[in-house]
């Protein structure tokens, strides 16, 4: 095959690559906006008034478990990461302006199927956190998931961290510490 025979296929490949790059650049903004809209819709269910619009606020506080803070008119949704039994867990916690937990969802985890994984799907477990204000404790006002005490304590820590952010509780108060 000589050089003249290669020109057409190479030009076609370069043209296709240019079209794909342009399409990717054009669609990336739409994908980002769609992702933000989906995130805002989920988060709006975590606060009392709907629909809510959220503004992401910078967080530079002492609690290293808080990853992101989203402010709405009637409260906050915080993205919190905590150490579960099988690795990190990411939760979104809705907290009203007066410090009451109004919603909890486990967004990502690697917990054990049939045990700790229930933290994401067991509504009765998650509902226990509603209306708490940063001092929830497994074995006192929170019933642990059966066979998943470590996971239950991890979720409790995350919820307490989020409420402590809104109420201004001192992180060193112990509200967000590991409870064994």
TORPA-4810 file (N, C-alpha, C, O; in nm, 3 decimals):
<nodes>
NODE_1_0.086_-0.118_0.000_0.000_0.000_0.000_0.090_0.123_0.000_0.181_0.134_0.081_X
NODE_2_0.063_0.215_-0.090_0.147_0.334_-0.095_0.082_0.449_-0.018_-0.030_0.437_0.033_X
NODE_3_0.153_0.558_-0.010_0.109_0.673_0.071_-0.021_0.733_0.020_-0.104_0.777_0.100_X
NODE_4_-0.042_0.735_-0.112_-0.164_0.791_-0.168_-0.288_0.712_-0.125_-0.395_0.770_-0.107_X
NODE_5_-0.275_0.581_-0.110_-0.387_0.498_-0.071_-0.422_0.517_0.077_-0.535_0.489_0.118_X
NODE_6_-0.329_0.562_0.157_-0.353_0.583_0.299_-0.417_0.718_0.331_-0.477_0.734_0.438_X
NODE_7_-0.406_0.812_0.241_-0.455_0.948_0.268_-0.605_0.949_0.295_-0.648_1.012_0.391_X
NODE_8_-0.683_0.884_0.215_-0.830_0.887_0.231_-0.874_0.823_0.364_-0.953_0.884_0.436_X
NODE_9_-0.826_0.702_0.400_-0.869_0.645_0.529_-0.821_0.727_0.649_-0.895_0.741_0.747_X
NODE_10_-0.700_0.781_0.643_-0.649_0.863_0.754_-0.731_0.991_0.765_-0.764_1.033_0.876_X
NODE_11_-0.763_1.053_0.654_-0.844_1.175_0.656_-0.983_1.146_0.712_-1.038_1.227_0.787_X
NODE_12_-1.041_1.031_0.676_-1.172_0.994_0.728_-1.166_0.973_0.880_-1.256_1.016_0.952_X
NODE_13_-1.062_0.907_0.928_-1.046_0.886_1.072_-1.027_1.018_1.147_-1.086_1.039_1.253_X
NODE_14_-0.948_1.107_1.092_-0.928_1.237_1.155_-1.058_1.318_1.156_-1.089_1.384_1.255_X
NODE_15_-1.132_1.313_1.048_-1.261_1.383_1.042_-1.358_1.327_1.144_-1.427_1.403_1.212_X
NODE_16_-1.365_1.194_1.155_-1.453_1.131_1.253_-1.412_1.169_1.394_-1.498_1.196_1.479_X
NODE_17_-1.283_1.172_1.422_-1.234_1.210_1.555_-1.272_1.354_1.587_-1.312_1.385_1.699_X
NODE_18_-1.261_1.443_1.489_-1.297_1.583_1.510_-1.446_1.597_1.539_-1.485_1.674_1.627_X
NODE_19_-1.529_1.523_1.466_-1.674_1.527_1.489_-1.707_1.476_1.630_-1.789_1.535_1.701_X
NODE_20_-1.643_1.365_1.671_-1.668_1.310_1.804_-1.623_1.405_1.914_-1.693_1.420_2.015_X
NODE_21_-1.509_1.469_1.898_-1.462_1.565_1.997_-1.557_1.685_2.008_-1.587_1.730_2.118_X
NODE_22_-1.603_1.734_1.894_-1.696_1.848_1.896_-1.829_1.809_1.961_-1.884_1.886_2.039_X
NODE_23_-1.879_1.690_1.930_-2.005_1.644_1.990_-1.989_1.625_2.141_-2.077_1.661_2.218_X
NODE_24_-1.876_1.569_2.182_-1.850_1.550_2.325_-1.844_1.682_2.398_-1.899_1.695_2.508_X
NODE_25_-1.779_1.781_2.339_-1.770_1.913_2.402_-1.907_1.979_2.409_-1.940_2.043_2.509_X
NODE_26_-1.985_1.963_2.306_-2.118_2.025_2.305_-2.212_1.958_2.404_-2.294_2.025_2.467_X
NODE_27_-2.201_1.827_2.420_-2.292_1.754_2.509_-2.248_1.755_2.654_-2.330_1.727_2.742_X
NODE_28_-2.123_1.785_2.682_-2.078_1.780_2.821_-2.151_1.882_2.908_-2.182_1.853_3.024_X
NODE_29_-2.178_1.998_2.856_-2.254_2.098_2.931_-2.396_2.052_2.958_-2.448_2.073_3.067_X
NODE_30_-2.459_1.990_2.859_-2.595_1.940_2.877_-2.596_1.826_2.979_-2.689_1.818_3.060_X
NODE_31_-2.497_1.740_2.977_-2.489_1.630_3.073_-2.469_1.684_3.214_-2.529_1.633_3.309_X
NODE_32_-2.387_1.785_3.229_-2.362_1.845_3.360_-2.491_1.908_3.414_-2.526_1.889_3.530_X
NODE_33_-2.561_1.983_3.328_-2.687_2.046_3.370_-2.792_1.942_3.405_-2.867_1.960_3.501_X
NODE_34_-2.798_1.834_3.330_-2.893_1.726_3.358_-2.859_1.659_3.491_-2.949_1.627_3.569_X
NODE_35_-2.731_1.637_3.517_-2.688_1.579_3.643_-2.721_1.668_3.761_-2.764_1.620_3.866_X
NODE_36_-2.701_1.798_3.745_-2.735_1.893_3.851_-2.885_1.896_3.876_-2.929_1.903_3.991_X
NODE_37_-2.964_1.890_3.772_-3.110_1.890_3.788_-3.156_1.765_3.860_-3.243_1.772_3.947_X
NODE_38_-3.099_1.650_3.826_-3.135_1.525_3.895_-3.094_1.531_4.042_-3.169_1.489_4.129_X
NODE_39_-2.974_1.583_4.069_-2.927_1.597_4.207_-3.020_1.689_4.286_-3.058_1.657_4.398_X
NODE_40_-3.056_1.804_4.228_-3.145_1.897_4.297_-3.282_1.837_4.322_-3.343_1.864_4.426_X
NODE_41_-3.332_1.757_4.229_-3.463_1.694_4.248_-3.458_1.597_4.365_-3.548_1.596_4.449_X
NODE_42_-3.354_1.515_4.372_-3.341_1.421_4.484_-3.326_1.497_4.614_-3.391_1.464_4.713_X
NODE_43_-3.242_1.599_4.616_-3.219_1.674_4.738_-3.343_1.750_4.783_-3.362_1.771_4.903_X
NODE_44_-3.428_1.792_4.691_-3.547_1.867_4.731_-3.643_1.782_4.813_-3.723_1.837_4.888_X
NODE_45_-3.636_1.651_4.801_-3.719_1.563_4.883_-3.665_1.548_5.025_-3.730_1.488_5.111_X
NODE_46_-3.547_1.602_5.050_-3.484_1.586_5.181_-3.512_1.702_5.274_-3.470_1.701_5.390_X
NODE_47_-3.581_1.803_5.225_-3.617_1.919_5.307_-3.768_1.937_5.302_-3.833_1.890_5.209_X
NODE_48_-3.826_2.005_5.403_-3.972_2.015_5.412_-4.041_2.081_5.293_-4.146_2.033_5.249_X
NODE_49_-3.985_2.188_5.240_-4.055_2.257_5.131_-3.999_2.215_4.996_-3.877_2.205_4.978_X
NODE_50_-4.089_2.190_4.902_-4.048_2.151_4.767_-4.122_2.238_4.668_-4.233_2.282_4.699_X
NODE_51_-4.069_2.265_4.557_-3.933_2.232_4.517_-3.834_2.330_4.581_-3.867_2.446_4.609_X
NODE_52_-3.718_2.284_4.603_-3.613_2.368_4.661_-3.505_2.391_4.557_-3.477_2.306_4.473_X
NODE_53_-3.445_2.507_4.564_-3.328_2.531_4.480_-3.208_2.540_4.573_-3.218_2.592_4.684_X
NODE_54_-3.097_2.488_4.527_-2.979_2.474_4.611_-2.861_2.553_4.556_-2.842_2.565_4.434_X
NODE_55_-2.783_2.605_4.647_-2.658_2.672_4.614_-2.548_2.600_4.689_-2.555_2.585_4.811_X
NODE_56_-2.447_2.556_4.617_-2.337_2.489_4.685_-2.251_2.593_4.755_-2.213_2.695_4.696_X
NODE_57_-2.221_2.566_4.881_-2.137_2.655_4.961_-2.003_2.588_4.988_-1.995_2.466_5.002_X
NODE_58_-1.901_2.669_4.996_-1.769_2.615_5.029_-1.768_2.572_5.174_-1.829_2.636_5.259_X
NODE_59_-1.699_2.463_5.203_-1.685_2.417_5.341_-1.538_2.403_5.374_-1.464_2.334_5.304_X
NODE_60_-1.496_2.469_5.479_-1.357_2.459_5.522_-1.349_2.437_5.673_-1.253_2.480_5.738_X
NODE_61_-1.449_2.371_5.727_-1.455_2.347_5.871_-1.366_2.232_5.915_-1.290_2.175_5.837_X
NODE_62_-1.379_2.200_6.042_-1.295_2.098_6.103_-1.341_1.955_6.079_-1.260_1.863_6.085_X
NODE_63_-1.469_1.935_6.051_-1.522_1.800_6.035_-1.484_1.747_5.898_-1.541_1.788_5.796_X
NODE_64_-1.388_1.656_5.895_-1.337_1.605_5.768_-1.435_1.512_5.696_-1.413_1.478_5.580_X
NODE_65_-1.542_1.472_5.763_-1.638_1.384_5.698_-1.732_1.461_5.605_-1.792_1.402_5.515_X
NODE_66_-1.745_1.591_5.625_-1.833_1.671_5.539_-1.760_1.702_5.409_-1.655_1.765_5.409_X
NODE_67_-1.818_1.657_5.299_-1.756_1.674_5.167_-1.813_1.795_5.091_-1.739_1.871_5.030_X
NODE_68_-1.946_1.810_5.096_-2.010_1.919_5.022_-2.129_1.970_5.103_-2.191_1.896_5.179_X
NODE_69_-2.159_2.099_5.084_-2.270_2.163_5.155_-2.357_2.234_5.051_-2.308_2.315_4.973_X
NODE_70_-2.486_2.202_5.051_-2.582_2.265_4.961_-2.685_2.337_5.046_-2.748_2.276_5.132_X
NODE_71_-2.703_2.466_5.023_-2.795_2.549_5.101_-2.922_2.573_5.022_-2.919_2.604_4.903_X
NODE_72_-3.035_2.557_5.090_-3.166_2.592_5.036_-3.229_2.692_5.132_-3.171_2.723_5.236_X
NODE_73_-3.345_2.743_5.098_-3.409_2.843_5.183_-3.441_2.790_5.323_-3.425_2.861_5.421_X
NODE_74_-3.485_2.664_5.331_-3.529_2.612_5.461_-3.431_2.514_5.525_-3.466_2.448_5.623_X
NODE_75_-3.309_2.503_5.473_-3.212_2.414_5.535_-3.096_2.382_5.445_-3.065_2.454_5.351_X
NODE_76_-3.033_2.271_5.476_-2.913_2.228_5.406_-2.925_2.081_5.369_-2.995_2.004_5.435_X
NODE_77_-2.855_2.043_5.264_-2.829_1.903_5.236_-2.678_1.892_5.233_-2.610_1.961_5.158_X
NODE_78_-2.626_1.802_5.316_-2.483_1.784_5.326_-2.443_1.648_5.272_-2.509_1.547_5.299_X
NODE_79_-2.336_1.646_5.196_-2.278_1.520_5.153_-2.171_1.485_5.255_-2.076_1.560_5.276_X
NODE_80_-2.189_1.369_5.319_-2.102_1.328_5.427_-2.043_1.192_5.394_-2.114_1.103_5.346_X
NODE_81_-1.914_1.175_5.419_-1.850_1.046_5.399_-1.805_0.992_5.534_-1.745_1.065_5.613_X
NODE_82_-1.834_0.866_5.559_-1.797_0.803_5.684_-1.742_0.664_5.657_-1.765_0.607_5.550_X
NODE_83_-1.670_0.609_5.753_-1.610_0.477_5.738_-1.711_0.372_5.782_-1.744_0.363_5.901_X
NODE_84_-1.759_0.292_5.689_-1.847_0.181_5.720_-1.766_0.056_5.749_-1.644_0.062_5.760_X
NODE_85_-1.833_-0.056_5.761_-1.767_-0.182_5.790_-1.676_-0.224_5.673_-1.563_-0.267_5.695_X
NODE_86_-1.726_-0.211_5.551_-1.654_-0.259_5.434_-1.589_-0.148_5.353_-1.545_-0.172_5.240_X
NODE_87_-1.582_-0.027_5.407_-1.521_0.083_5.333_-1.600_0.210_5.350_-1.692_0.217_5.432_X
NODE_88_-1.565_0.312_5.272_-1.633_0.441_5.286_-1.779_0.434_5.242_-1.816_0.361_5.151_X
NODE_89_-1.860_0.514_5.311_-2.002_0.529_5.278_-2.026_0.677_5.254_-1.975_0.762_5.328_X
NODE_90_-2.103_0.709_5.151_-2.139_0.847_5.122_-2.289_0.863_5.143_-2.369_0.787_5.088_X
NODE_91_-2.325_0.962_5.223_-2.466_0.989_5.253_-2.498_1.133_5.220_-2.411_1.220_5.222_X
NODE_92_-2.625_1.158_5.188_-2.679_1.293_5.183_-2.773_1.304_5.301_-2.859_1.218_5.322_X
NODE_93_-2.756_1.410_5.378_-2.838_1.431_5.497_-2.903_1.569_5.486_-2.834_1.669_5.473_X
NODE_94_-3.036_1.573_5.492_-3.110_1.699_5.492_-3.129_1.744_5.636_-3.171_1.666_5.721_X
NODE_95_-3.098_1.870_5.663_-3.113_1.927_5.797_-3.179_2.064_5.782_-3.133_2.148_5.706_X
NODE_96_-3.288_2.084_5.856_-3.357_2.212_5.850_-3.274_2.320_5.918_-3.178_2.290_5.990_X
NODE_97_-3.311_2.444_5.897_-3.235_2.556_5.956_-3.231_2.550_6.108_-3.140_2.605_6.170_X
NODE_98_-3.331_2.484_6.171_-3.330_2.474_6.317_-3.257_2.349_6.367_-3.261_2.319_6.486_X
NODE_99_-3.190_2.277_6.277_-3.105_2.165_6.318_-3.171_2.030_6.324_-3.112_1.935_6.377_X
NODE_100_-3.293_2.018_6.273_-3.364_1.890_6.275_-3.336_1.813_6.145_-3.348_1.868_6.036_X
NODE_101_-3.299_1.686_6.159_-3.275_1.602_6.041_-3.409_1.579_5.971_-3.506_1.537_6.033_X
NODE_102_-3.412_1.607_5.842_-3.536_1.595_5.766_-3.528_1.493_5.653_-3.627_1.467_5.586_X
NODE_103_-3.411_1.435_5.632_-3.397_1.333_5.528_-3.259_1.272_5.530_-3.160_1.340_5.559_X
NODE_104_-3.252_1.143_5.500_-3.124_1.071_5.494_-3.130_0.975_5.377_-3.228_0.901_5.361_X
NODE_105_-3.027_0.975_5.296_-3.016_0.875_5.191_-2.870_0.833_5.179_-2.779_0.915_5.182_X
NODE_106_-2.850_0.703_5.166_-2.716_0.649_5.145_-2.693_0.645_4.995_-2.762_0.574_4.923_X
NODE_107_-2.596_0.722_4.949_-2.571_0.736_4.806_-2.473_0.633_4.752_-2.486_0.588_4.638_X
NODE_108_-2.374_0.594_4.833_-2.272_0.503_4.785_-2.214_0.428_4.903_-2.193_0.485_5.010_X
NODE_109_-2.187_0.300_4.885_-2.128_0.220_4.992_-2.079_0.088_4.934_-2.107_0.055_4.818_X
NODE_110_-2.008_0.015_5.014_-1.962_-0.119_4.976_-1.995_-0.219_5.085_-1.924_-0.317_5.102_X
NODE_111_-2.103_-0.195_5.158_-2.137_-0.278_5.272_-2.183_-0.417_5.229_-2.222_-0.439_5.114_X
NODE_112_-2.178_-0.510_5.322_-2.207_-0.651_5.298_-2.353_-0.673_5.258_-2.445_-0.623_5.323_X
NODE_113_-2.372_-0.748_5.151_-2.507_-0.779_5.104_-2.581_-0.854_5.214_-2.527_-0.946_5.274_X
NODE_114_-2.705_-0.813_5.239_-2.788_-0.881_5.337_-2.767_-0.831_5.479_-2.847_-0.863_5.567_X
NODE_115_-2.663_-0.755_5.504_-2.638_-0.703_5.639_-2.631_-0.551_5.631_-2.734_-0.483_5.635_X
NODE_116_-2.509_-0.498_5.619_-2.490_-0.354_5.616_-2.553_-0.285_5.498_-2.582_-0.166_5.503_X
NODE_117_-2.573_-0.360_5.391_-2.634_-0.300_5.272_-2.776_-0.250_5.301_-2.828_-0.166_5.228_X
NODE_118_-2.837_-0.301_5.407_-2.970_-0.256_5.447_-2.974_-0.109_5.485_-3.081_-0.049_5.489_X
NODE_119_-2.858_-0.051_5.514_-2.853_0.092_5.547_-2.905_0.176_5.432_-2.953_0.288_5.453_X
NODE_120_-2.896_0.125_5.312_-2.944_0.200_5.196_-3.091_0.174_5.168_-3.159_0.259_5.111_X
NODE_121_-3.142_0.058_5.206_-3.276_0.019_5.164_-3.376_0.000_5.277_-3.496_-0.007_5.251_X
NODE_122_-3.332_-0.008_5.400_-3.422_-0.033_5.513_-3.483_0.099_5.560_-3.421_0.175_5.635_X
NODE_123_-3.605_0.125_5.515_-3.672_0.252_5.546_-3.690_0.271_5.696_-3.674_0.382_5.746_X
NODE_124_-3.724_0.164_5.769_-3.746_0.179_5.913_-3.617_0.220_5.985_-3.621_0.292_6.084_X
NODE_125_-3.503_0.174_5.935_-3.375_0.215_5.993_-3.351_0.364_5.967_-3.319_0.439_6.059_X
NODE_126_-3.367_0.406_5.842_-3.340_0.546_5.806_-3.439_0.643_5.869_-3.403_0.755_5.905_X
NODE_127_-3.564_0.600_5.883_-3.666_0.688_5.942_-3.638_0.722_6.088_-3.688_0.823_6.138_X
NODE_128_-3.560_0.641_6.156_-3.527_0.669_6.296_-3.450_0.801_6.313_-3.452_0.861_6.420_X
NODE_129_-3.383_0.843_6.207_-3.300_0.962_6.216_-3.379_1.092_6.199_-3.331_1.199_6.236_X
NODE_130_-3.500_1.082_6.144_-3.580_1.202_6.123_-3.610_1.270_6.257_-3.644_1.204_6.355_X
NODE_131_-3.597_1.400_6.257_-3.623_1.485_6.373_-3.520_1.471_6.484_-3.539_1.525_6.593_X
NODE_132_-3.410_1.399_6.458_-3.299_1.403_6.555_-3.222_1.532_6.530_-3.242_1.599_6.429_X
NODE_133_-3.135_1.566_6.624_-3.065_1.694_6.608_-2.916_1.685_6.639_-2.857_1.780_6.690_X
NODE_134_-2.855_1.572_6.608_-2.711_1.560_6.621_-2.662_1.484_6.740_-2.541_1.478_6.765_X
NODE_135_-2.753_1.425_6.816_-2.709_1.349_6.932_-2.765_1.207_6.930_-2.781_1.146_7.035_X
NODE_136_-2.793_1.155_6.812_-2.844_1.019_6.800_-2.734_0.920_6.838_-2.616_0.944_6.812_X
NODE_137_-2.774_0.809_6.899_-2.678_0.706_6.939_-2.741_0.569_6.919_-2.855_0.544_6.958_X
NODE_138_-2.663_0.480_6.858_-2.707_0.342_6.841_-2.718_0.279_6.979_-2.629_0.292_7.063_X
NODE_139_-2.829_0.210_7.002_-2.852_0.146_7.131_-2.931_0.233_7.226_-2.980_0.184_7.328_X
NODE_140_-2.945_0.359_7.194_-3.026_0.449_7.277_-3.152_0.486_7.200_-3.259_0.433_7.227_X
NODE_141_-3.139_0.578_7.103_-3.256_0.616_7.024_-3.253_0.560_6.883_-3.347_0.580_6.806_X
NODE_142_-3.146_0.491_6.847_-3.135_0.429_6.714_-3.115_0.279_6.731_-3.022_0.235_6.797_X
NODE_143_-3.205_0.200_6.670_-3.189_0.055_6.669_-3.100_0.017_6.552_-3.126_0.055_6.438_X
NODE_144_-2.994_-0.056_6.580_-2.899_-0.096_6.477_-2.963_-0.196_6.381_-3.056_-0.268_6.416_X
NODE_145_-2.912_-0.197_6.259_-2.950_-0.300_6.165_-2.899_-0.433_6.219_-2.786_-0.440_6.269_X
NODE_146_-2.978_-0.537_6.210_-2.938_-0.668_6.261_-2.812_-0.716_6.190_-2.807_-0.723_6.067_X
NODE_147_-2.710_-0.747_6.268_-2.584_-0.797_6.213_-2.497_-0.690_6.151_-2.398_-0.722_6.086_X
NODE_148_-2.532_-0.563_6.170_-2.457_-0.455_6.105_-2.441_-0.336_6.199_-2.474_-0.223_6.164_X
NODE_149_-2.390_-0.363_6.318_-2.372_-0.256_6.416_-2.272_-0.152_6.369_-2.293_-0.032_6.388_X
NODE_150_-2.163_-0.196_6.309_-2.061_-0.100_6.262_-2.120_-0.008_6.156_-2.099_0.113_6.160_X
NODE_151_-2.194_-0.064_6.063_-2.259_0.017_5.959_-2.359_0.114_6.021_-2.367_0.230_5.981_X
NODE_152_-2.436_0.066_6.117_-2.536_0.150_6.182_-2.470_0.268_6.253_-2.520_0.380_6.247_X
NODE_153_-2.358_0.241_6.319_-2.286_0.349_6.387_-2.224_0.446_6.287_-2.215_0.565_6.313_X
NODE_154_-2.183_0.394_6.172_-2.127_0.482_6.068_-2.234_0.577_6.016_-2.207_0.696_6.000_X
NODE_155_-2.353_0.528_5.989_-2.462_0.614_5.942_-2.497_0.716_6.051_-2.520_0.833_6.020_X
NODE_156_-2.501_0.672_6.174_-2.531_0.763_6.285_-2.427_0.874_6.295_-2.463_0.990_6.315_X
NODE_157_-2.300_0.840_6.280_-2.194_0.941_6.281_-2.215_1.044_6.171_-2.202_1.164_6.194_X
NODE_158_-2.249_0.996_6.051_-2.268_1.087_5.938_-2.386_1.181_5.962_-2.376_1.301_5.936_X
NODE_159_-2.495_1.128_6.013_-2.613_1.210_6.040_-2.581_1.312_6.149_-2.617_1.429_6.136_X
NODE_160_-2.513_1.270_6.254_-2.476_1.362_6.361_-2.382_1.471_6.311_-2.393_1.586_6.354_X
NODE_161_-2.290_1.438_6.222_-2.200_1.539_6.165_-2.276_1.645_6.089_-2.248_1.765_6.102_X
NODE_162_-2.374_1.601_6.009_-2.452_1.697_5.931_-2.532_1.789_6.022_-2.534_1.911_6.001_X
NODE_163_-2.596_1.733_6.123_-2.675_1.816_6.216_-2.584_1.910_6.293_-2.620_2.026_6.317_X
NODE_164_-2.466_1.863_6.333_-2.371_1.947_6.407_-2.326_2.065_6.322_-2.303_2.174_6.375_X
NODE_165_-2.313_2.045_6.192_-2.276_2.156_6.104_-2.381_2.267_6.110_-2.347_2.384_6.123_X
NODE_166_-2.508_2.228_6.102_-2.615_2.328_6.098_-2.634_2.394_6.234_-2.656_2.515_6.242_X
NODE_167_-2.624_2.316_6.342_-2.647_2.373_6.475_-2.524_2.446_6.528_-2.533_2.519_6.627_X
NODE_168_-2.410_2.426_6.464_-2.287_2.491_6.511_-2.222_2.418_6.625_-2.136_2.474_6.694_X
NODE_169_-2.260_2.292_6.648_-2.200_2.214_6.756_-2.052_2.195_6.731_-2.009_2.181_6.617_X
NODE_170_-1.976_2.197_6.837_-1.832_2.177_6.829_-1.804_2.031_6.792_-1.856_1.939_6.856_X
NODE_171_-1.723_2.010_6.689_-1.689_1.877_6.647_-1.623_1.799_6.761_-1.638_1.677_6.770_X
NODE_172_-1.550_1.868_6.846_-1.482_1.801_6.955_-1.576_1.760_7.068_-1.532_1.702_7.167_X
NODE_173_-1.706_1.791_7.056_-1.802_1.757_7.160_-1.825_1.606_7.170_-1.881_1.557_7.269_X
NODE_174_-1.784_1.533_7.071_-1.805_1.389_7.070_-1.926_1.346_6.991_-1.949_1.226_6.975_X
NODE_175_-2.005_1.438_6.941_-2.126_1.403_6.868_-2.095_1.325_6.742_-2.179_1.248_6.694_X
NODE_176_-1.976_1.344_6.687_-1.943_1.278_6.561_-1.835_1.173_6.577_-1.784_1.123_6.477_X
NODE_177_-1.798_1.140_6.698_-1.691_1.043_6.719_-1.741_0.901_6.703_-1.860_0.873_6.716_X
NODE_178_-1.647_0.813_6.676_-1.673_0.669_6.661_-1.721_0.614_6.794_-1.656_0.644_6.894_X
NODE_179_-1.819_0.542_6.805_-1.866_0.492_6.933_-1.829_0.346_6.954_-1.913_0.268_6.999_X
NODE_180_-1.709_0.309_6.922_-1.664_0.173_6.946_-1.686_0.089_6.831_-1.654_-0.030_6.834_X
</nodes>
